[in-house]
Amino acid sequence: MASQLRVALAQLNFLVGDIEGNRALVVDTVQRARADHHANVVVFPELTLTGYPPEDLLLRPSLEKRISRAMQGLCQQLDPDVYVVIGYPRRIDGQLYNMAGVIQGGQLRGEYAKQCLPNYQVFDEKRYFEAGNAPCVVDIDGHRVALTICEDIWHAHPVAQAREAGATLMLNLNASPFHIRKTDHRRELLGQRANDGGFPIVYTNLVGGQDELVFDGGSLVINANGELVLAAPEFQQGLYLVDFDGQRCQAVSRSEKPLSLEASVYQALVLGVRDYVNKNGFKGVVLGLSGGVDSALTLAVAVDALGADRVEAVMMPFRYTSQMSLEDAEEEARTLGVRYSVHSIEPMFESFMQTLAPAFEGMPRDTTEENLQARCRGVLLMALSNKKGYLVLTTGNKSEMAVGYSTLYGDMAGGFDVLKDVPKTLVFALCRYRNSLSPTIPERVITRPPSAELAPDQKDEDSLPPYEVLDRILELYVEQDFSAHDLIAEGFDEAVVARVIRLVDLNEYKRRQAPVGVRITQRGFGRDRRYPITSGWKAGE
């Protein structure tokens, strides 16, 4: 007869490539789970030892030796009375597998090779791993426990295999990155799989930022009827507990409600910035504060991620900068308590123009002069970055990145673009969300017409469709692969569609040179979307 089993879901933030550090974190976590919570089983995320995604580190010849040493260390150091379920890569007969293993009593009690290898969106696991083909069911104090890994739960076959092998409980190890509305999808799917298998499912997810990906945690336990038993917090590390007694399961930890769309996106941005800065060893960040909505939101995210003492804001005015922008930028910096300075780019711009005067003789002014303003600002920010060891945060949003409304080596100069995957309309919503927590962004920053202020009386909508229209076209074209004909059938003006699509396709070369930034949609610019720069493709059908 099965005894009561207390399972701890170890929702943790691992550092990619730090195999020894990750091993030490596993040991410490198991000790805490046993001493503080009396856990019998501790379940960690996918590829615990390497972090996720390790990418081409998996191809390094020394990987196998490092993983072997780490596994030997775990067998020697872990509490022998606790069943520890972790993820790691393992090479068998020359082939590399994405594995989950159960360690107990100083031995590896069972192993499972991931069967369903994702190779879409941000995933390319078939580049590295071979697929497994067999279930793994381990007896843990009378409970028949099946192991699966991440993508396996999205397919019916591994669950059916586990049921046929006599499983009464499933542990699913995950490194599932965040995108908007994914939490609801996970819960619905897990409920269906639990019903299919006739057993509860423990879904342990990674938390933390890794380059452009953010893993949101939100680990789950679903009972055999497909009902939610435990929902761990999103974007937080911790140990979350559930008791199993036969087919009955009861949450020990408090179950959390899902975050709103704006709250989840905002927390993803904060976590993405915090981990990128801290894991890469930057002292802090510096950004250009323009008085506009994008830089205001970026500043708020940076302060919430790092604290005001690690953030520096710089206003770099020019003759076209309005008094309103100067006032609003200063108010934002003062409200958030960051270091703030003002450096006019007028002298730099004039020096460049004097140098270029012979080459420009007889040519009318055009966007060259506008871009030069942005590039002066980029030089200033990069100089501050070099001198102080700060990362430059750029402030461009997804709408601008899509259509090339940005300047190479100007406002695109920097190391991390916080809003890279955030459409402009969502930027406004996030500003209002942040202000609902505490007054941070002046109201007129949100309500004034957006402007780059690179020319007299300039407005974004002089060059672009209204953002409500632009963002919907971009969502359908970039994220859902609608054709021009499809978009026109949706009711969009044919000339506007043609222009937007042309700008998106034309500016692939800019996006290839853009800094990484947090991914929040199902298709961001980066790992998700890989289009050729040189191409004869014409948008149409």
Secondary structure, 3 states (H helix, E strand, C coil): CCCCEEEEEEECCCCCCCHHHHHHHHHHHHHHHHHHHCCCEEECCCCCCCCCCCHHHHHCCCHHHHHHHHHHHHHHHCCCCCEEEEEEEEEECCEEEEEEEEEECCEEEEEEECCCCCCCCCCCHHHCCCCCCCCCEEEECCEEEEEEEHHHHHCHHHHHHHHHCCCCEEEEEECCECCCCHHHHHHHHHHHHHHHHCCCEEEEECEEEECCEEEEECCEEECCCCCEEEECCECCCEEEEEEEECCEEEECCCCCCCCCHHHHHHHHHHHHHHHHHHHCCCCEEEEECCCCHHHHHHHHHHHHHHCHHHEEEEECCCCCCCHHHHHHHHHHHHHHCCEEEECCCHHHHHHHHHHHHHHHCCCCCCHHHHHHHHHHHHHHHHHHHHHHCEEEEECCCHHHHHHCCCCCCCCCCCCEECCCCCCHHHHHHHHHHHHHHCCCCCHHHHHCCCCCCCCCCCCHHHCCCCHHHHHHHHHHHHHCCCCHHHHHHCCCCHHHHHHHHHHHHHCHHHHHCCCECCCCCCCCCCCCCCCCCCCCCCCCC
